[in-house]
Amino acid sequence: MNALARALETSQQHRFTLDDVLRMQEAGILGEGARVELVDGALVEMASEGAPHTWAKMQIAKRLMLAAGDTVQVIVDSTLRLSPTNAPDPDLYLYDAQLPLTSVGGANVGLVIEVAQSTVKYDLAFKAELYAQHGVRDYWVVDVNAATIIVHRTLDGGLYRDVTQYSARETVTSLVFPQLTLCLADLPAIR
């Protein structure tokens, strides 16, 4: 075992807060465009997006923004503040437009959507656990490879008790915003 491995094994790791990360960005230590998320105080590098991922995300965002009108805010690729040490960057999240963005967190976000191409297992396991532990009531994983939507609902003890997979031809309705629906088969094909 080398010295670095021993040090990592025996030392206490520093957990960052979102405020720490923002100060690192302001100081130029962490580039503003860095593709990282803050998870349990650690900076986790995000996977690069392939064309199918980007296309699906943008088509879903367009569809939801049109349906949402002025009553629901649809946020794309931005930080969701779950706690001081947990601030992931989901592909989309939606919340009641009457809330100020700075007050949006796990318990009052209406819907979180992760579009997954290379991160399906991560989004279905780790991200689902993270969002459940922070009170996200409605969490969808859009699997672009299988053309399915896996919906996580019914929180119980920091876990989702209701996980349902929908095919591309089935319509999913938002739990919190019933005017918002998604059917993958209705989205334009990737170009």
Solvent accessible surface area in square Angstrom, and as a share of the most:
residue,aa,sasa,rsa
1,M,144,0.64
2,N,99,0.51
3,A,68,0.53
4,L,120,0.60
5,A,41,0.32
6,R,122,0.44
7,A,52,0.40
8,L,96,0.48
9,E,124,0.55
10,T,113,0.66
11,S,61,0.39
12,Q,169,0.75
13,Q,108,0.48
14,H,131,0.58
15,R,125,0.46
16,F,59,0.25
17,T,43,0.25
18,L,18,0.09
19,D,84,0.44
20,D,29,0.15
21,V,12,0.07
22,L,63,0.32
23,R,138,0.50
24,M,31,0.14
25,Q,48,0.22
26,E,147,0.66
27,A,74,0.58
28,G,60,0.58
29,I,130,0.66
30,L,27,0.14
31,G,44,0.42
32,E,146,0.65
33,G,72,0.69
34,A,40,0.31
35,R,99,0.36
36,V,34,0.19
37,E,7,0.03
38,L,5,0.02
39,V,8,0.05
40,D,83,0.43
41,G,1,0.01
42,A,51,0.39
43,L,58,0.29
44,V,50,0.28
45,E,144,0.65
46,M,42,0.19
47,A,47,0.36
48,S,98,0.63
49,E,57,0.25
50,G,30,0.29
51,A,70,0.54
52,P,54,0.34
53,H,16,0.07
54,T,55,0.32
55,W,57,0.20
56,A,13,0.10
57,K,4,0.02
58,M,79,0.35
59,Q,15,0.07
60,I,0,0.00
61,A,1,0.01
62,K,114,0.48
63,R,88,0.32
64,L,0,0.00
65,M,94,0.42
66,L,155,0.77
67,A,50,0.39
68,A,4,0.03
69,G,50,0.48
70,D,138,0.71
71,T,87,0.51
72,V,7,0.04
73,Q,78,0.34
74,V,15,0.09
75,I,31,0.16
76,V,40,0.23
77,D,70,0.36
78,S,42,0.27
79,T,43,0.25
80,L,1,0.01
81,R,110,0.40
82,L,21,0.11
83,S,34,0.22
84,P,98,0.62
85,T,23,0.14
86,N,13,0.06
87,A,3,0.02
88,P,0,0.00
89,D,31,0.16
90,P,0,0.00
91,D,9,0.05
92,L,0,0.00
93,Y,4,0.01
94,L,0,0.00
95,Y,8,0.03
96,D,58,0.30
97,A,31,0.24
98,Q,167,0.74
99,L,57,0.28
100,P,83,0.52
101,L,88,0.44
102,T,120,0.70
103,S,55,0.36
104,V,6,0.04
105,G,15,0.14
106,G,5,0.05
107,A,79,0.61
108,N,51,0.26
109,V,0,0.00
110,G,0,0.00
111,L,0,0.00
112,V,0,0.00
113,I,0,0.00
114,E,8,0.03
115,V,2,0.01
116,A,0,0.00
117,Q,53,0.23
118,S,91,0.58
119,T,37,0.22
120,V,29,0.17
121,K,174,0.74
122,Y,78,0.30
123,D,5,0.03
124,L,61,0.30
125,A,67,0.52
126,F,80,0.33
127,K,7,0.03
128,A,8,0.06
129,E,82,0.37
130,L,11,0.06
131,Y,0,0.00
132,A,4,0.03
133,Q,105,0.47
134,H,46,0.20
135,G,20,0.19
136,V,0,0.00
137,R,87,0.32
138,D,0,0.00
139,Y,0,0.00
140,W,0,0.00
141,V,0,0.00
142,V,1,0.01
143,D,14,0.07
144,V,35,0.20
145,N,99,0.51
146,A,58,0.45
147,A,45,0.35
148,T,14,0.08
149,I,0,0.00
150,I,13,0.07
151,V,4,0.02
152,H,7,0.03
153,R,37,0.14
154,T,80,0.46
155,L,63,0.31
156,D,74,0.38
157,G,79,0.76
158,G,24,0.23
159,L,81,0.41
160,Y,24,0.09
161,R,137,0.50
162,D,63,0.33
163,V,83,0.48
164,T,51,0.30
165,Q,117,0.52
166,Y,51,0.19
167,S,52,0.34
168,A,25,0.19
169,R,196,0.72
170,E,81,0.36
171,T,76,0.44
172,V,2,0.01
173,T,58,0.34
174,S,2,0.02
175,L,96,0.48
176,V,47,0.27
177,F,18,0.08
178,P,91,0.57
179,Q,91,0.40
180,L,0,0.00
181,T,56,0.33
182,L,2,0.01
183,C,15,0.09
184,L,22,0.11
185,A,44,0.34
186,D,88,0.45
187,L,26,0.13
188,P,63,0.40
189,A,83,0.64
190,I,83,0.42
191,R,230,0.84
